[in-house]
């Protein structure tokens, strides 16, 4: 089978490279000529563990190719995945202009039956909107089917998520389209992956409902963390006690500075807008979004209180991407914190293993450093914002020797407070009592 993936961003490239690994012939199309030129050389324009090797393998074995020519991508493929961006508009609703543009391009060049699949996260009703766009643009009627096949890829572990998913969701109103999609995912039957086959609107909503629920878990535990600080409780033990209940589960019960990234904030906003358009306020989703915004303000307050105000202080910030194992800075808490601290008069020295260059372009006043210890030189406080593995076993004696003041603001609760205090540091975390040096 030959398929095409329109859009070579994070979702599109991972999808294309992984299907090529499944033995499918894949054409990835994008109208960014510079991006395609890089990809043809195996140069991946973002950081994701394993993706560079997978692209190189697909190219070498001639199962993966790249083009800027949508006519070529449409002509060759039986299945066409749409994986272009759906950025939020000012009101929070998803901007579908790129999706609709792809729909018109497919309509102009299709000469036979196609299965057209939305892989991008799109609001309910998008499948029908694409169907209308294609029918309106076709010069003569050619049969096609619309499928919703939402992605559930976590940045930092996207390849594993594609190769060994929790589930595959297929939304379609055609038995033929369902059969083709199942054939495409045939390798996953060997590992007994659950398949959810439903109609298009239900599949579209599954993605939004899933992300909204996960975002709500994060906001809930952050709100509990703030209460723990007021009453002297330990949020990590609260979360452990909750998570051992199988009805709740332990995932996404980790207190911190709030969620960021390309999915949760955007998808919450789009779900809220969908509810408003249908006369049904999404009250829980709205509350989760408000709590998340407030959590950043709580972190700024925590830093100010721990340092005795930040004006004139030097602060070392470790971790800039919104989560480990990615260079994605979209809605990253670290950037928002950095901006607030700079505006308040602090000097901010920063280090991140993958996102340093992009972050310093976004906030030029950040002082880029070569590693955690360089960042800590002369600092009044060390702030862990993103929990990269290399920050989990820092040499506290070395840090203490270069810092102006031994203060660790552990915004991801990476460290045992007793260990930090024993090393001579004051430890301030989220949802746990602060501990002075011993």
C-alpha positions in Angstrom: 0.0 0.0 0.0 1.1 3.6 -0.7 0.1 6.4 1.6 0.8 10.1 1.9 1.1 12.3 4.9 0.5 16.0 4.3 2.4 18.1 6.9 5.9 17.2 8.2 5.6 18.7 11.6 5.9 16.6 14.8 2.8 14.4 14.2 3.2 14.1 10.4 6.8 13.1 10.4 6.5 10.6 13.2 3.4 9.1 11.5 5.2 8.8 8.1 8.4 7.4 9.5 6.6 4.8 11.7 4.3 3.7 8.8 7.5 3.3 6.7 8.8 1.1 9.5 5.6 -1.0 9.2 6.6 -1.7 5.6 4.3 0.8 3.9 5.5 3.1 1.1 5.1 6.7 2.4 5.3 10.1 0.8 5.5 13.0 3.2 4.5 16.3 1.6 5.0 19.9 2.9 5.0 23.2 1.2 8.1 24.4 3.1 10.8 23.7 0.6 13.7 24.3 3.0 12.2 21.8 5.5 11.7 19.2 2.7 15.3 19.7 1.5 16.6 19.1 5.1 14.4 16.0 5.5 15.6 14.5 2.2 19.1 14.6 3.7 17.8 12.9 6.9 18.1 16.2 8.8 15.1 16.3 11.2 14.2 19.8 12.3 13.0 19.0 15.8 14.3 16.9 18.7 12.5 13.5 19.4 14.4 10.4 20.6 14.8 7.9 17.8 13.2 9.9 14.9 16.4 10.8 13.1 17.4 7.1 13.0 13.9 6.0 11.8 13.8 8.7 9.0 17.3 7.6 7.9 16.3 4.0 7.7 13.1 4.8 5.7 15.1 6.8 3.2 17.8 4.2 2.9 15.2 1.4 2.3 13.3 3.6 -0.2 10.0 3.4 1.8 10.0 7.0 2.8 10.2 10.0 0.5 9.6 13.7 0.7 8.1 16.2 -1.7 6.7 19.7 -2.0 4.3 18.6 -4.8 0.8 17.9 -3.5 -0.2 16.5 -6.9 2.5 13.8 -6.6 1.4 13.0 -3.0 -2.2 12.7 -3.9 -1.7 10.7 -7.1 0.4 7.9 -5.5 -1.6 7.3 -2.4 -4.7 5.3 -1.5 -4.7 6.8 2.0 -3.9 10.5 2.6 -3.3 11.6 6.2 -3.8 15.3 7.0 -1.3 16.3 9.7 -1.1 20.1 9.4 -1.4 22.6 12.2 -4.6 23.6 13.8 -3.4 26.6 15.9 -5.8 28.4 18.3 -7.6 31.6 17.2 -8.0 34.5 19.5 -11.2 33.0 21.0 -9.5 29.7 21.6 -11.3 27.8 18.7 -9.1 25.8 16.3 -8.0 27.5 13.1 -8.9 25.0 10.4 -7.6 27.0 7.4 -4.6 24.8 6.8 -6.8 21.6 7.0 -9.3 23.1 4.5 -6.4 24.2 2.2 -5.2 20.6 2.1 -8.7 19.4 1.4 -8.9 21.7 -1.6 -5.5 20.5 -2.8 -6.6 16.9 -2.6 -9.8 17.6 -4.5 -7.9 19.3 -7.3 -5.6 16.4 -8.0 -7.4 13.2 -7.1 -8.3 10.9 -10.0 -9.6 7.9 -8.1 -10.9 6.7 -4.8 -9.1 8.0 -1.7 -9.4 7.5 2.0 -8.7 11.0 3.5 -7.8 10.8 7.2 -7.5 13.6 9.7 -4.5 12.9 12.0 -4.4 16.5 13.3 -6.4 17.2 16.4 -9.6 18.8 15.0 -12.9 19.7 16.6 -16.1 17.8 16.1 -17.6 18.5 12.7 -14.2 18.9 10.9 -14.7 15.6 9.0 -17.9 16.8 7.5 -16.4 20.2 6.8 -13.5 18.6 4.8 -16.1 16.5 2.9 -18.0 19.6 1.9 -14.8 21.4 0.9 -13.6 18.5 -1.3 -17.0 18.0 -3.0 -17.2 21.7 -3.7 -13.7 21.8 -5.2 -13.8 18.7 -7.3 -14.2 19.3 -11.0 -16.1 16.1 -11.4 -17.5 13.7 -8.7 -14.9 11.2 -7.5 -15.7 8.9 -4.6 -13.7 9.3 -1.4 -14.1 8.5 2.3 -13.4 10.6 5.3 -11.8 9.0 8.4 -10.9 10.4 11.8 -7.8 8.7 13.2 -6.6 10.9 16.1 -3.0 10.6 17.3 -2.1 10.0 20.9 1.7 10.6 20.7 3.5 11.9 23.7 6.5 14.1 22.9 9.6 12.4 24.1 8.2 8.9 23.6 6.3 9.3 20.3 7.8 6.4 18.4 7.0 3.9 21.2 3.5 5.4 21.4 3.0 4.8 17.7 4.5 1.3 17.7 2.9 0.1 20.9 -0.2 2.2 21.4 -2.8 1.9 24.1 -5.5 2.0 21.4 -6.1 2.9 17.8 -9.3 5.0 17.2 -10.9 4.8 13.7 -13.9 7.0 13.0 -15.6 6.3 9.6 -19.0 5.8 8.0 -17.7 3.4 5.3 -16.9 -0.3 5.8 -14.4 -0.1 2.9 -12.5 2.8 4.7 -12.5 0.8 8.0 -11.1 -2.2 6.2 -8.3 -0.2 4.6 -7.4 1.5 7.9 -7.2 -1.9 9.7 -5.0 -3.3 6.9 -2.7 -0.3 7.3 -2.4 -0.9 11.1 -2.1 -4.7 10.6 1.3 -5.0 12.5 -0.5 -3.8 15.7 -2.8 -6.8 15.6 0.2 -9.0 16.4 0.6 -7.2 19.8 -3.2 -7.3 20.4 -3.7 -3.5 20.3 -7.3 -2.6 21.1 -9.1 -0.9 18.1 -12.0 1.5 18.7 -14.1 1.7 15.5 -16.8 4.3 15.6 -18.3 7.2 13.6 -16.4 10.3 12.7 -17.8 12.8 15.3 -17.2 10.3 18.1 -13.6 9.7 17.1 -13.0 13.5 16.9 -14.4 14.0 20.4 -12.4 11.1 21.9 -9.1 13.0 21.4 -10.4 16.2 23.0 -12.1 14.3 25.9 -8.9 12.4 26.5 -6.6 15.4 26.6 -9.1 17.5 28.7 -9.3 14.7 31.3 -5.5 14.4 31.6 -5.2 18.2 31.9 -7.9 18.1 34.6 -5.9 15.5 36.6 -2.8 17.8 36.5 -4.8 20.9 37.5 -6.5 18.9 40.3 -3.3 17.7 41.8 -1.8 21.2 41.6 -4.8 22.6 43.4 -4.4 19.9 46.1 -0.6 20.7 46.2 -1.5 24.3 47.0 -3.8 23.2 49.8 -1.1 20.9 51.1 1.2 23.9 51.5 -1.5 25.6 53.6 -2.2 22.7 55.9 1.3 21.2 56.2 0.6 18.0 54.1 2.8 16.3 51.5 1.3 16.2 48.0 3.5 13.3 46.9 2.0 11.0 49.6 -1.5 12.3 48.8 -1.0 11.5 45.2 0.4 8.1 46.0 -2.6 7.3 48.2 -4.9 8.4 45.4 -3.1 6.7 42.6 -3.1 3.3 44.3 -6.9 3.4 43.8 -7.2 1.7 40.3 -10.2 3.8 39.6 -8.0 6.9 39.7 -4.5 5.7 38.7 -1.1 7.3 39.4 -0.4 8.8 36.0 -0.6 12.7 35.7 -0.8 13.1 39.5 2.5 15.0 39.7 2.4 18.5 41.1 4.4 21.2 39.4 4.3 24.5 37.6 1.3 23.4 35.4 1.0 21.9 31.9 2.2 23.3 28.7 3.0 22.0 25.2 1.2 22.0 21.9 -1.9 19.9 23.0 -3.4 20.4 26.5 -3.8 24.2 26.5 -4.9 24.3 22.9 -7.3 21.4 23.1 -8.9 22.6 26.3 -9.5 26.0 24.7 -11.0 24.3 21.6 -13.2 22.0 23.7 -14.5 25.0 25.7 -15.3 26.8 22.4 -17.1 23.7 21.1 -19.3 23.7 24.2 -20.1 27.4 23.8 -21.0 27.0 20.2 -23.4 24.2 21.2 -24.9 26.1 24.1 -23.2 23.8 26.7 -20.5 25.5 28.9 -17.6 23.1 29.6 -17.4 24.0 33.2 -14.8 21.4 34.3 -12.5 22.1 31.3 -12.8 25.8 32.0 -11.8 25.3 35.6 -8.8 23.2 34.7 -7.6 25.9 32.4 -8.0 28.6 35.0 -6.2 26.5 37.7 -3.3 26.0 35.2 -3.0 29.7 34.6 -3.1 30.4 38.3 -0.4 27.8 38.9 2.2 29.8 37.1 1.4 32.8 39.2 1.8 30.6 42.3 5.3 29.6 41.1 6.3 33.2 40.6 5.0 34.0 44.1 6.9 31.0 45.5 10.2 32.1 43.9 9.7 35.7 45.1 9.1 34.5 48.7 12.0 32.1 48.8 14.5 34.6 47.4 13.2 37.7 49.3 12.1 39.3 46.1 14.0 38.7 42.8 15.0 42.2 41.8 18.7 42.4 41.5 19.1 38.7 42.1 20.7 36.1 39.8 18.6 33.0 39.3 19.6 29.8 37.6 16.9 28.0 35.7 17.3 24.3 34.6 14.9 23.0 31.9 13.2 25.2 29.3 11.2 22.8 27.1 7.6 22.1 28.4 8.6 18.5 29.3 11.8 16.3 29.1 13.1 14.7 25.9 11.8 17.4 23.5 12.8 20.8 22.4 9.2 22.0 22.2 8.7 25.4 23.8 5.0 25.8 23.0 3.3 27.0 26.2 6.3 26.0 28.2 6.0 27.1 31.9 9.8 27.9 31.9 9.4 30.6 29.3 6.5 32.2 31.1 8.4 32.1 34.4 11.6 33.4 32.7 9.6 36.3 31.3 8.1 37.2 34.7 11.5 37.0 36.5 13.2 39.1 33.9 10.5 41.7 34.0 10.8 41.8 37.8 14.5 42.7 37.5 16.3 39.3 37.9 19.2 38.1 35.9 18.2 34.6 34.6 20.9 32.1 33.7 19.5 29.0 31.9 20.4 25.6 30.6 18.4 22.9 28.7 19.8 19.9 26.9 17.7 20.4 23.8 15.8 23.7 23.8 18.5 26.2 24.9 19.0 28.0 21.5 15.3 28.3 20.7 14.5 29.6 24.2 17.1 32.3 24.0 15.8 33.4 20.7 12.4 33.7 22.2 13.7 35.6 25.3 17.0 37.2 24.3 17.7 38.5 27.8 18.1 34.9 29.1 21.7 34.1 29.7 22.5 30.8 28.0 24.9 28.4 29.8 26.7 25.3 28.8 25.5 23.0 31.7 23.7 23.1 35.1 26.9 24.0 37.0 27.7 26.9 34.7 24.1 28.2 35.1 24.5 28.0 38.9 27.6 30.2 39.0 26.9 33.2 41.2 23.2 32.3 41.5 21.0 33.2 44.5 18.7 30.3 43.7 18.7 27.2 41.5 15.2 26.5 40.0 14.4 23.1 38.4 11.5 23.7 35.9 11.8 20.7 33.6 12.7 17.3 35.0 15.3 16.2 32.5 17.1 13.0 33.8 20.4 14.8 34.0 19.0 17.1 36.6 18.0 14.2 38.9 21.4 13.5 40.4 23.2 16.9 40.6 26.4 17.3 42.6 25.3 19.5 45.5 28.8 20.1 46.8 29.8 21.4 43.4 26.7 23.5 43.2 27.2 25.0 46.7 30.8 25.9 45.8 29.7 28.1 42.8 26.4 29.5 44.1 26.0 32.7 46.0 23.3 31.1 48.2 22.4 27.4 48.7 18.7 27.5 47.7 17.0 24.9 45.5 13.5 25.7 44.2 12.4 22.2 43.0 9.3 22.9 41.0 9.0 19.3 39.8 9.6 17.6 43.2 12.5 15.8 41.8 14.5 15.6 45.0 13.9 14.2 48.5 13.9 17.2 50.8 16.0 15.5 53.4 18.7 14.7 50.9 18.9 18.3 49.8 18.8 19.7 53.3 21.6 17.3 54.3 23.7 18.7 51.5 23.4 22.2 53.1 20.7 23.6 50.9 17.3 25.1 51.7 14.8 23.0 49.7 11.5 24.6 48.4 9.2 22.4 46.4 5.5 22.1 45.4 2.9 20.8 47.8 5.5 19.9 50.4 6.8 21.8 53.5 10.1 23.7 52.8 13.1 22.3 54.6 16.1 24.3 55.9 19.7 23.1 55.6 20.7 20.6 58.3 
